Amino acid sequence: MSELIDRYDGILCDIWGVLHNGDAAFSDAVDALWSARASGRFVILITNAPRLSKDIYPQLARLGVPRDAFDTVITSGDVTAQLIAKQPDAPLFHFGPERDKSILEGLTNPIVDHSDSKLCLLTGPLDDTIETTDIYHDLLEQMHENAVEMICANPDLVVRCGNRMVICAGSIAQRYAHLGGKVSFAGKPEPAIYEEALRRAASLTGRDIPKSRLLAIGDGLATDIKGAADNGFDVYFIVGGIHASEFDELNAQEAVNRIKKRFLGLNLVGVSDRLSWS
């Protein structure tokens, strides 16, 4: 990071897999973001967490990410709430764990069972120990038959939780789409969350920040890297996250070459096992 920082005014940094692994913060990553802010840059944490951003601050504190390591947080949950608010009268089924229900705060939709719904808020699997979407096949089939529109609050397919890989809402939404269901995705790699990041950057600095002066950092190829490529940001890829097993036998140049082949227009400025300042 110390060798790159002079090119940028600010950082858009992923959280899970870059700043922590679900159990504890990565001290080198925390130090890197703190050092970036100390050098006069701003840090926006941008995450596919299917909850409102207000819920992320205490979670980061519990995991050991200090408040002075970043300026603000944007979640896919924030974007999802905006999408649902455009259909305020649609009967809504929440597909996800209880901990994600804060995303419903302030919404006026009647909350119903899946059989009576017209809109599905998908935040994640009902059970974090489930490692396959097969268990939800019948439920998804019924929703498809009823023409339920799904809004996926977390496009991530999987996340590393400690030493275990856990499926995310994106895997379930992908299966629903394969069945023919209508799915809208909030969060990375879709444009809306990056548009919100640009608004936050302007609010923090009092001026519009060109995309070329922002560095995106993340560990997810389908979300962080694709999002940067599709939306015009330079990107730094953290290899040691969810794709660690895919790249563990490659040297840095081989990893760069493989990634660049997958994403047209990608400006990949660096690859590292973990985020660090020096």
Backbone bond lengths (Angstrom), bond angles and torsions (degrees), N, CA, C in turn:
res aa  C-N    CA-C-N  psi(-1)  N-CA   C-N-CA  omega(-1)  CA-C   N-CA-C  phi
1 M - - - 1.459 - - 1.525 111.67 -
2 S 1.342 118.13 -40.24 1.459 120.53 -176.55 1.522 111.78 -61.78
3 E 1.333 117.85 -28.67 1.453 121.37 -179.47 1.528 112.57 -81.60
4 L 1.320 117.68 -16.28 1.470 122.19 -176.56 1.521 113.78 -103.61
5 I 1.311 117.30 -23.15 1.460 121.17 -162.63 1.520 113.87 -61.78
6 D 1.325 118.39 -29.39 1.461 120.24 -178.14 1.525 113.19 -65.14
7 R 1.330 117.59 -16.71 1.471 120.89 179.61 1.522 112.69 -79.13
8 Y 1.344 117.41 -12.10 1.464 120.12 -166.70 1.526 112.55 -130.22
9 D 1.337 114.04 154.24 1.461 121.38 173.14 1.520 111.64 -96.11
10 G 1.328 116.57 -21.05 1.452 119.37 -177.42 1.512 112.79 -161.28
11 I 1.332 114.58 168.98 1.461 122.40 -175.54 1.524 109.36 -126.52
12 L 1.341 115.75 136.78 1.462 122.87 171.03 1.526 106.24 -109.30
13 C 1.312 117.14 102.53 1.462 120.69 -170.58 1.525 112.34 -111.47
14 D 1.312 115.42 129.81 1.459 121.74 171.65 1.531 109.03 -63.96
15 I 1.310 116.99 162.05 1.473 120.31 -177.73 1.526 111.75 -106.46
16 W 1.351 116.24 -70.38 1.466 119.91 -173.87 1.527 109.60 -71.76
17 G 1.317 116.85 124.47 1.453 122.15 -177.28 1.509 113.09 98.27
18 V 1.337 116.45 -19.75 1.465 121.26 177.76 1.524 110.77 -112.39
19 L 1.334 116.28 -48.87 1.464 121.02 179.96 1.524 112.85 -94.22
20 H 1.324 117.51 -29.45 1.465 120.77 178.35 1.518 109.26 -155.81
21 N 1.338 115.79 169.12 1.468 121.44 -179.33 1.521 112.38 -113.22
22 G 1.327 116.59 16.49 1.455 120.63 -177.62 1.505 113.16 94.68
23 D 1.343 116.64 -19.19 1.463 121.32 178.50 1.524 112.04 -109.05
24 A 1.323 116.95 -39.43 1.460 121.38 -176.67 1.523 110.22 -158.60
25 A 1.335 115.23 156.90 1.459 120.83 178.37 1.527 110.69 -73.21
26 F 1.329 116.12 153.97 1.462 122.49 172.80 1.530 107.03 -91.50
27 S 1.310 116.60 114.71 1.468 120.40 -173.26 1.525 112.28 -62.30
28 D 1.334 118.55 -37.00 1.467 120.72 179.22 1.523 111.36 -63.72
29 A 1.335 116.28 -39.43 1.461 120.43 -180.00 1.522 110.99 -68.28
30 V 1.325 116.08 -42.89 1.467 120.20 176.85 1.520 110.29 -59.07
31 D 1.337 116.60 -44.50 1.456 120.84 179.46 1.527 111.35 -62.91
32 A 1.335 117.16 -37.39 1.463 120.73 -179.73 1.527 110.93 -63.85
33 L 1.330 116.74 -44.51 1.454 119.38 179.92 1.527 111.39 -69.03
34 W 1.324 116.46 -39.87 1.469 120.36 177.14 1.527 110.13 -60.78
35 S 1.326 117.06 -42.40 1.459 121.77 179.98 1.525 111.49 -66.80
36 A 1.343 116.54 -37.25 1.460 120.03 177.17 1.524 110.56 -62.33
37 R 1.320 117.07 -43.18 1.467 120.41 178.23 1.525 110.81 -67.18
38 A 1.332 117.14 -37.58 1.462 120.33 178.63 1.522 111.53 -64.56
39 S 1.343 116.34 -24.66 1.462 120.57 179.13 1.526 112.47 -85.80
40 G 1.346 116.42 1.93 1.459 120.86 176.59 1.505 114.91 101.38
41 R 1.333 118.13 4.73 1.462 121.44 178.23 1.521 110.20 -91.97
42 F 1.332 115.77 158.20 1.457 119.57 173.09 1.520 109.20 -101.81
43 V 1.328 115.50 153.92 1.459 122.18 -179.03 1.522 108.91 -126.06
44 I 1.337 116.00 118.67 1.459 122.41 174.80 1.519 107.88 -109.00
45 L 1.318 117.04 120.32 1.457 121.31 175.02 1.521 107.79 -84.08
46 I 1.321 115.84 125.74 1.472 121.53 -174.62 1.522 107.53 -127.18
47 T 1.326 115.69 115.04 1.459 120.33 -167.70 1.516 112.39 -135.63
48 N 1.320 115.44 150.77 1.462 121.51 175.03 1.521 112.41 -88.29
49 A 1.309 117.29 28.54 1.468 120.64 175.11 1.521 109.58 -66.99
50 P 1.343 118.82 128.72 1.463 121.82 -176.93 1.523 112.34 -84.09
51 R 1.317 115.98 43.37 1.461 122.68 178.72 1.520 108.77 -136.55
52 L 1.320 116.90 163.61 1.445 120.21 176.71 1.529 109.81 -67.90
53 S 1.315 115.97 150.25 1.463 120.04 -175.02 1.528 112.36 -60.86
54 K 1.329 117.35 -28.99 1.462 119.51 -179.65 1.528 112.21 -61.15
55 D 1.335 117.05 -24.42 1.457 121.05 -179.65 1.527 112.56 -81.54
56 I 1.324 117.44 -15.53 1.458 121.20 -175.43 1.519 111.63 -81.54
57 Y 1.326 117.66 -30.65 1.464 120.40 -177.73 1.531 112.54 -59.07
58 P 1.339 119.21 -51.48 1.471 118.34 178.39 1.520 112.84 -65.98
59 Q 1.332 117.78 -31.79 1.465 120.11 177.35 1.524 110.72 -64.00
60 L 1.326 117.10 -43.88 1.462 120.74 178.38 1.527 110.86 -62.17
61 A 1.315 116.17 -40.63 1.464 119.76 179.38 1.524 110.97 -62.29
62 R 1.342 116.80 -42.01 1.467 119.99 179.62 1.524 111.76 -63.54
63 L 1.324 116.93 -33.44 1.459 121.14 -177.50 1.529 112.61 -83.94
64 G 1.329 116.71 -8.81 1.456 119.63 176.81 1.508 115.43 101.30
65 V 1.338 117.61 19.42 1.464 121.28 175.39 1.530 107.35 -97.21
66 P 1.339 118.97 109.18 1.466 121.00 -176.44 1.522 111.67 -70.17
67 R 1.320 115.41 152.09 1.460 121.26 -177.13 1.524 112.85 -62.87
68 D 1.334 118.18 -27.30 1.460 119.92 -178.20 1.526 113.38 -83.30
69 A 1.344 117.25 7.59 1.468 120.43 176.40 1.527 112.20 -88.96
70 F 1.338 117.83 -6.89 1.462 120.61 -178.01 1.519 109.86 -153.98
71 D 1.340 115.71 163.46 1.466 121.34 -179.39 1.522 112.70 -95.60
72 T 1.331 117.15 -43.65 1.457 120.30 -175.44 1.527 109.63 -158.85
73 V 1.333 115.80 166.19 1.463 122.81 -178.58 1.528 109.62 -125.80
74 I 1.333 115.69 136.68 1.461 122.06 172.80 1.526 107.36 -123.24
75 T 1.322 117.34 131.22 1.457 120.88 -179.94 1.528 111.38 -117.92
76 S 1.317 114.82 157.36 1.466 119.14 171.86 1.522 110.17 -65.01
77 G 1.328 116.94 -24.09 1.462 120.37 175.15 1.515 112.11 -62.93
78 D 1.336 117.12 -38.13 1.461 120.83 176.33 1.522 110.38 -59.63
79 V 1.339 115.79 -46.87 1.467 121.47 -178.72 1.528 110.05 -65.99
80 T 1.332 116.82 -40.22 1.467 121.16 179.82 1.523 111.49 -60.25
81 A 1.326 116.65 -44.75 1.464 120.64 179.84 1.528 110.83 -59.47
82 Q 1.338 116.73 -37.31 1.462 120.87 177.63 1.527 110.82 -65.37
83 L 1.341 117.38 -39.33 1.464 121.43 179.37 1.528 111.64 -66.69
84 I 1.333 116.11 -43.99 1.466 119.66 -179.56 1.528 110.95 -65.41
85 A 1.326 116.25 -36.34 1.471 120.47 -178.79 1.518 112.29 -61.65
86 K 1.331 117.92 -17.99 1.464 121.22 177.60 1.534 111.81 -77.12
87 Q 1.360 117.02 -12.58 1.464 121.89 176.65 1.529 108.89 -126.22
88 P 1.315 118.03 64.59 1.467 121.98 -168.46 1.521 115.72 -65.46
89 D 1.345 117.25 -19.79 1.466 119.87 -176.41 1.527 113.05 -103.26
90 A 1.323 117.77 -2.49 1.462 120.58 -176.19 1.529 110.70 -72.38
91 P 1.346 118.22 126.71 1.467 120.49 175.53 1.537 110.02 -58.18
92 L 1.322 116.83 128.31 1.460 121.77 -168.32 1.524 111.68 -117.09
93 F 1.328 115.68 132.13 1.460 122.99 173.24 1.517 108.58 -108.43
94 H 1.332 116.43 124.76 1.463 119.85 176.81 1.524 109.25 -92.24
95 F 1.318 115.41 115.71 1.465 123.14 178.08 1.529 106.19 -103.96
96 G 1.335 115.84 99.33 1.454 119.50 -179.62 1.514 111.76 163.22
97 P 1.322 116.68 176.13 1.464 120.85 -177.37 1.526 112.43 -74.21
98 E 1.317 115.30 160.53 1.462 122.12 -178.32 1.523 112.11 -58.08
99 R 1.337 117.44 -34.40 1.466 120.35 -174.83 1.526 112.94 -63.46
100 D 1.343 117.37 -16.48 1.464 120.77 -178.19 1.531 113.09 -93.39
101 K 1.323 117.93 2.65 1.465 119.61 -172.18 1.523 114.15 -69.37
102 S 1.323 116.94 -13.88 1.463 118.04 179.87 1.523 111.58 -62.89
103 I 1.321 117.13 -20.56 1.462 121.12 179.51 1.525 111.14 -62.98
104 L 1.346 116.33 -19.60 1.468 121.09 -178.93 1.526 112.50 -83.47
105 E 1.320 117.48 -8.19 1.465 121.07 -176.93 1.532 110.47 -60.01
106 G 1.325 115.70 128.73 1.450 120.76 177.15 1.515 114.44 88.00
107 L 1.335 117.80 -9.12 1.463 121.00 178.79 1.528 109.90 -86.38
108 T 1.325 116.02 150.12 1.466 120.59 -175.69 1.523 113.01 -105.02
109 N 1.314 118.61 1.06 1.466 121.39 -177.02 1.520 111.47 -63.36
110 P 1.341 117.72 137.00 1.473 119.63 171.30 1.526 109.44 -66.17
111 I 1.337 116.74 132.60 1.463 122.06 -178.61 1.528 108.20 -92.78
112 V 1.336 116.28 123.37 1.462 121.56 -173.23 1.525 110.31 -134.08
113 D 1.340 115.95 173.35 1.459 121.73 172.60 1.522 109.29 -73.62
114 H 1.317 116.80 163.97 1.467 120.55 -176.22 1.535 112.38 -59.83
115 S 1.337 116.30 -32.32 1.473 119.59 -176.71 1.523 112.53 -69.58
116 D 1.331 117.96 -19.91 1.460 121.71 -178.66 1.527 112.93 -108.71
117 S 1.302 116.37 6.08 1.467 119.37 -172.21 1.521 112.36 -90.84
118 K 1.323 114.59 157.31 1.464 123.04 170.20 1.519 110.73 -115.67
119 L 1.335 114.61 -16.16 1.456 121.16 -177.53 1.523 108.40 -136.65
120 C 1.320 117.08 136.20 1.461 121.65 178.91 1.517 109.10 -118.16
121 L 1.322 115.73 123.62 1.456 121.66 170.61 1.520 107.47 -92.58
122 L 1.317 116.75 108.94 1.461 122.07 -179.51 1.526 108.88 -99.84
123 T 1.329 116.50 116.87 1.462 120.03 178.72 1.526 112.86 -113.11
124 G 1.330 117.41 -17.14 1.458 118.84 178.52 1.509 111.97 161.44
125 P 1.345 116.12 179.04 1.470 119.64 178.12 1.520 110.98 -65.09
126 L 1.319 116.01 151.62 1.459 120.49 178.81 1.517 111.67 -72.08
127 D 1.322 116.34 -21.06 1.458 122.31 -179.28 1.527 108.37 -136.73
128 D 1.332 117.33 117.98 1.462 121.08 -176.66 1.525 113.48 -68.11
129 T 1.330 117.53 -11.72 1.467 119.34 179.81 1.518 111.94 -85.91
130 I 1.345 116.82 -9.24 1.462 121.15 -179.44 1.524 109.28 -76.35
131 E 1.322 116.86 129.19 1.457 120.99 -176.72 1.531 112.95 -109.40
132 T 1.344 117.14 10.29 1.460 120.91 179.30 1.520 109.51 -145.57
133 T 1.329 116.17 153.16 1.468 120.47 177.21 1.522 112.75 -85.50
134 D 1.330 117.87 -2.72 1.465 121.21 -176.06 1.524 112.65 -56.22
135 I 1.316 116.45 -36.11 1.462 121.13 -175.80 1.531 111.70 -63.26
136 Y 1.338 116.99 -21.31 1.462 120.68 -177.19 1.534 113.35 -98.64
137 H 1.320 117.36 6.03 1.466 120.08 -173.27 1.529 112.55 -57.72
138 D 1.330 118.15 -49.51 1.469 121.07 -177.08 1.530 111.20 -63.07
139 L 1.322 116.27 -42.73 1.467 120.69 178.93 1.525 110.92 -61.14
140 L 1.321 116.43 -44.22 1.463 120.45 179.63 1.523 111.86 -66.52
141 E 1.319 116.08 -36.79 1.468 120.17 177.09 1.528 110.15 -61.32
142 Q 1.327 117.15 -45.12 1.461 121.00 179.73 1.525 111.12 -62.67
143 M 1.308 116.58 -41.06 1.461 120.14 178.69 1.535 110.93 -64.21
144 H 1.326 115.62 -39.87 1.466 119.78 178.71 1.532 110.61 -63.69
145 E 1.336 116.16 -42.87 1.462 120.50 179.01 1.531 112.05 -61.62
146 N 1.336 115.73 -30.20 1.466 120.94 179.81 1.527 112.44 -91.44
147 A 1.342 116.73 6.07 1.480 122.60 177.95 1.525 111.82 57.18
148 V 1.324 116.45 42.89 1.462 121.01 178.39 1.531 109.28 -79.10
149 E 1.310 116.06 129.43 1.467 120.93 175.59 1.521 109.09 -83.92
150 M 1.312 116.92 132.66 1.455 121.77 -178.26 1.524 110.50 -107.24
151 I 1.332 116.39 133.71 1.456 121.88 170.31 1.520 107.29 -112.65
152 C 1.313 115.80 115.15 1.465 121.29 -176.69 1.524 109.44 -90.92
153 A 1.317 115.86 116.73 1.461 120.95 -176.11 1.522 113.51 -83.78
154 N 1.319 117.13 -8.03 1.467 120.70 178.63 1.517 109.26 -143.96
155 P 1.343 118.38 98.24 1.457 120.62 -178.69 1.524 114.77 -69.17
156 D 1.346 118.62 -9.67 1.465 120.39 178.82 1.518 110.34 -57.42
157 L 1.341 116.37 139.57 1.461 121.22 177.13 1.522 111.29 -83.72
158 V 1.330 116.30 -43.99 1.466 121.62 179.52 1.514 108.58 -142.82
159 V 1.323 115.53 164.07 1.456 122.06 174.15 1.517 107.59 -142.53
160 R 1.335 115.79 146.99 1.456 120.15 175.98 1.518 108.77 -86.91
161 C 1.326 116.98 120.20 1.458 122.58 178.13 1.524 107.43 -112.80
162 G 1.322 116.98 100.38 1.459 120.27 -170.29 1.514 109.01 65.10
163 N 1.325 116.32 -118.61 1.466 121.07 177.80 1.526 112.64 -103.42
164 R 1.332 117.36 11.32 1.457 121.80 -174.92 1.519 110.44 -117.06
165 M 1.333 116.89 142.19 1.454 122.16 175.11 1.526 109.18 -93.49
166 V 1.328 117.13 132.04 1.460 123.08 -176.93 1.530 108.56 -123.77
167 I 1.339 117.08 137.27 1.461 118.92 177.99 1.530 109.94 -71.02
168 C 1.318 115.25 150.01 1.459 122.14 177.79 1.521 110.05 -115.32
169 A 1.326 115.17 -179.82 1.465 120.53 -177.48 1.516 111.83 -58.47
170 G 1.338 117.12 -33.62 1.457 120.12 -178.01 1.513 113.25 -57.61
171 S 1.324 117.18 -35.48 1.473 120.61 178.70 1.522 111.19 -66.16
172 I 1.337 116.10 -39.34 1.460 120.34 179.34 1.529 110.22 -70.37
173 A 1.339 116.51 -41.98 1.462 120.57 178.56 1.520 111.06 -63.52
174 Q 1.316 116.59 -38.14 1.462 120.92 178.24 1.527 110.62 -61.75
175 R 1.326 116.28 -41.47 1.467 120.10 178.47 1.528 110.64 -65.66
176 Y 1.329 116.30 -40.55 1.463 120.17 178.98 1.529 110.34 -63.31
177 A 1.308 117.09 -41.06 1.466 120.95 177.71 1.518 111.14 -63.48
178 H 1.328 117.59 -38.12 1.463 121.21 178.47 1.522 111.76 -65.44
179 L 1.344 115.94 -28.33 1.466 120.34 176.18 1.522 111.92 -76.71
180 G 1.322 116.55 -10.55 1.456 121.39 -178.53 1.511 114.05 105.09
181 G 1.342 117.03 3.93 1.455 120.57 -179.41 1.517 112.34 -73.50
182 K 1.330 115.79 151.89 1.461 121.74 178.72 1.530 108.63 -83.93
183 V 1.334 116.59 125.55 1.464 121.56 -177.39 1.521 109.94 -130.34
184 S 1.323 116.06 132.83 1.464 122.79 169.05 1.525 107.70 -112.61
185 F 1.324 116.02 136.88 1.463 120.62 -177.95 1.526 110.13 -109.23
186 A 1.322 116.23 129.69 1.458 121.68 170.36 1.528 108.02 -100.54
187 G 1.297 116.56 155.18 1.461 119.21 177.36 1.516 112.79 89.98
188 K 1.319 114.91 -175.53 1.468 120.90 -179.48 1.523 110.28 -65.46
189 P 1.329 119.70 136.85 1.471 128.70 12.41 1.523 114.86 -97.23
190 E 1.335 119.05 16.25 1.460 120.95 -174.94 1.539 111.27 -74.42
191 P 1.335 117.63 154.31 1.473 120.62 -172.95 1.523 115.34 -64.80
192 A 1.348 118.71 -31.35 1.465 120.66 -169.23 1.521 112.77 -57.95
193 I 1.324 117.75 -40.61 1.463 119.70 -176.79 1.530 111.05 -71.15
194 Y 1.330 116.60 -30.66 1.467 119.89 176.67 1.527 110.92 -75.07
195 E 1.313 117.35 -34.07 1.458 120.71 175.16 1.523 110.25 -62.96
196 E 1.332 116.31 -39.91 1.463 120.29 175.96 1.527 110.44 -65.11
197 A 1.334 117.22 -38.01 1.467 120.81 177.70 1.526 111.39 -61.65
198 L 1.323 117.20 -40.04 1.466 120.54 178.10 1.524 110.66 -66.32
199 R 1.328 116.93 -37.40 1.468 119.56 176.93 1.532 110.56 -65.13
200 R 1.326 116.47 -41.33 1.466 119.56 178.88 1.523 110.82 -65.62
201 A 1.329 116.70 -40.14 1.460 120.46 178.94 1.521 111.01 -60.75
202 A 1.342 116.77 -42.57 1.460 120.95 177.97 1.524 111.01 -64.78
203 S 1.341 116.33 -37.31 1.459 120.54 179.00 1.527 111.33 -67.05
204 L 1.325 116.89 -38.23 1.461 121.06 -179.02 1.523 112.55 -70.12
205 T 1.336 116.72 -33.10 1.459 121.00 -173.03 1.520 114.85 -106.70
206 G 1.349 115.88 -16.71 1.450 119.28 -176.67 1.509 113.88 79.33
207 R 1.326 117.19 14.28 1.468 121.19 178.77 1.522 108.94 -154.41
208 D 1.318 116.27 159.84 1.459 121.06 176.02 1.526 109.46 -72.79
209 I 1.325 116.00 133.00 1.462 121.60 179.69 1.525 108.73 -103.80
210 P 1.335 118.37 121.83 1.472 119.84 177.62 1.526 110.39 -62.52
211 K 1.317 116.24 147.35 1.455 120.43 178.10 1.527 111.75 -57.45
212 S 1.331 116.55 -32.47 1.464 120.80 -178.52 1.515 112.69 -65.86
213 R 1.340 117.03 -15.05 1.472 120.92 -179.65 1.525 111.70 -102.83
214 L 1.333 116.40 16.38 1.460 121.40 177.67 1.521 109.77 -122.21
215 L 1.320 116.62 135.56 1.462 122.30 178.03 1.520 109.38 -110.40
216 A 1.336 116.46 122.93 1.462 121.97 175.07 1.523 109.36 -92.11
217 I 1.313 116.44 136.74 1.463 122.29 -179.84 1.520 108.19 -126.40
218 G 1.341 117.33 131.61 1.452 119.15 179.24 1.509 112.87 -168.82
219 D 1.336 114.91 170.60 1.471 121.09 -177.59 1.523 112.69 -117.59
220 G 1.340 118.29 0.96 1.458 120.62 -177.31 1.517 111.67 -106.02
221 L 1.327 117.33 119.37 1.466 120.46 -179.17 1.526 111.58 -65.25
222 A 1.331 117.17 -44.48 1.467 120.67 -175.11 1.520 113.03 -76.22
223 T 1.323 117.43 -14.62 1.466 120.85 -177.25 1.524 111.23 -117.80
224 D 1.331 117.14 -67.57 1.460 120.70 -176.57 1.529 112.54 -65.42
225 I 1.315 116.96 -48.53 1.458 120.60 -175.50 1.523 110.99 -74.41
226 K 1.315 117.35 -46.33 1.466 120.47 176.71 1.523 110.53 -62.32
227 G 1.324 116.80 -40.93 1.459 120.26 179.29 1.512 112.13 -60.71
228 A 1.333 116.65 -42.76 1.463 120.40 178.05 1.521 110.74 -64.59
229 A 1.337 116.48 -43.88 1.470 120.75 -179.54 1.526 111.22 -63.54
230 D 1.336 116.84 -45.19 1.465 120.97 -175.76 1.523 112.46 -72.24
231 N 1.334 116.51 -26.87 1.465 119.65 -173.04 1.520 113.97 -110.71
232 G 1.332 117.22 5.74 1.458 120.58 168.78 1.506 117.35 83.76
233 F 1.350 117.50 32.59 1.459 120.78 177.67 1.527 111.01 -111.55
234 D 1.331 117.00 146.11 1.454 120.26 166.79 1.527 108.00 -65.44
235 V 1.332 115.87 152.55 1.463 118.04 -175.72 1.516 111.71 -141.11
236 Y 1.322 114.86 145.42 1.467 123.39 174.49 1.525 107.21 -117.40
237 F 1.323 116.47 122.19 1.466 121.65 -173.60 1.521 111.07 -97.91
238 I 1.333 115.49 126.85 1.462 121.92 176.63 1.525 108.19 -95.14
239 V 1.329 114.76 107.50 1.465 121.23 -173.25 1.525 112.29 -71.76
240 G 1.323 117.14 -28.25 1.459 119.99 -172.52 1.506 115.62 -80.68
241 G 1.337 117.61 12.93 1.461 121.21 179.27 1.509 111.88 -91.26
242 I 1.335 117.04 -128.36 1.460 120.01 -172.88 1.521 113.13 -70.74
243 H 1.347 117.89 -16.05 1.467 120.33 -178.96 1.528 112.04 -104.47
244 A 1.327 117.30 18.97 1.465 120.78 -176.09 1.523 112.41 -55.94
245 S 1.342 117.47 -43.20 1.464 120.03 -177.36 1.531 111.67 -69.08
246 E 1.330 116.97 -26.75 1.461 121.36 -179.39 1.528 112.45 -73.26
247 F 1.332 116.10 -29.49 1.455 120.19 -173.84 1.523 114.10 -114.26
248 D 1.333 118.77 4.00 1.463 119.49 -171.30 1.518 114.24 -67.64
249 E 1.330 117.98 -19.54 1.466 120.77 179.59 1.530 112.58 -97.83
250 L 1.336 117.59 -0.55 1.451 120.92 -176.30 1.524 111.27 -100.03
251 N 1.330 115.92 148.47 1.454 118.09 169.91 1.530 108.32 -83.41
252 A 1.319 116.73 173.88 1.467 120.36 -172.86 1.523 112.19 -59.94
253 Q 1.316 118.16 -43.40 1.456 120.56 -177.08 1.520 111.59 -66.63
254 E 1.326 117.06 -38.97 1.464 120.15 177.03 1.522 110.75 -63.19
255 A 1.329 116.11 -40.05 1.458 120.40 178.63 1.525 110.83 -63.45
256 V 1.337 116.24 -44.02 1.463 120.55 179.24 1.527 110.56 -60.79
257 N 1.327 116.32 -46.55 1.466 120.59 -178.41 1.521 111.48 -61.52
258 R 1.332 116.95 -41.39 1.460 120.28 -179.29 1.521 111.12 -65.13
259 I 1.332 116.60 -42.13 1.462 120.57 -178.01 1.522 110.94 -68.00
260 K 1.327 117.06 -42.94 1.462 120.13 -177.87 1.529 111.84 -62.98
261 K 1.313 117.07 -30.37 1.463 120.18 178.32 1.518 111.50 -68.83
262 R 1.328 117.12 -25.75 1.465 121.32 -175.64 1.521 113.27 -85.48
263 F 1.337 117.08 -22.00 1.466 119.45 -172.91 1.521 110.75 -131.82
264 L 1.318 116.00 107.21 1.451 121.22 178.35 1.530 110.02 -67.59
265 G 1.318 116.27 139.30 1.455 120.70 177.34 1.513 114.40 79.13
266 L 1.324 117.57 5.84 1.461 120.87 -177.78 1.519 110.83 -75.00
267 N 1.334 116.68 129.99 1.467 121.36 171.77 1.522 107.63 -106.10
268 L 1.314 114.94 87.98 1.460 122.16 -178.09 1.525 108.54 -88.44
269 V 1.329 116.11 110.92 1.475 120.02 -174.26 1.518 113.21 -94.49
270 G 1.341 117.53 -9.96 1.445 118.65 179.30 1.514 112.84 -175.30
271 V 1.324 115.05 157.48 1.464 123.63 177.15 1.519 107.57 -137.10
272 S 1.318 116.44 134.30 1.462 119.90 178.63 1.519 109.35 -151.14
273 D 1.322 115.96 154.02 1.457 120.27 177.74 1.526 111.20 -64.76
274 R 1.329 116.66 -34.51 1.465 121.28 178.84 1.523 108.73 -149.74
275 L 1.297 116.24 160.35 1.448 121.60 178.31 1.523 109.82 -78.79
276 S 1.329 116.64 128.48 1.459 120.79 177.17 1.528 108.87 -150.69
277 W 1.312 116.29 161.36 1.463 121.33 -177.97 1.520 111.69 -78.84
278 S 1.329 117.36 -41.32 1.479 119.72 -178.57 1.532 109.94 -144.61
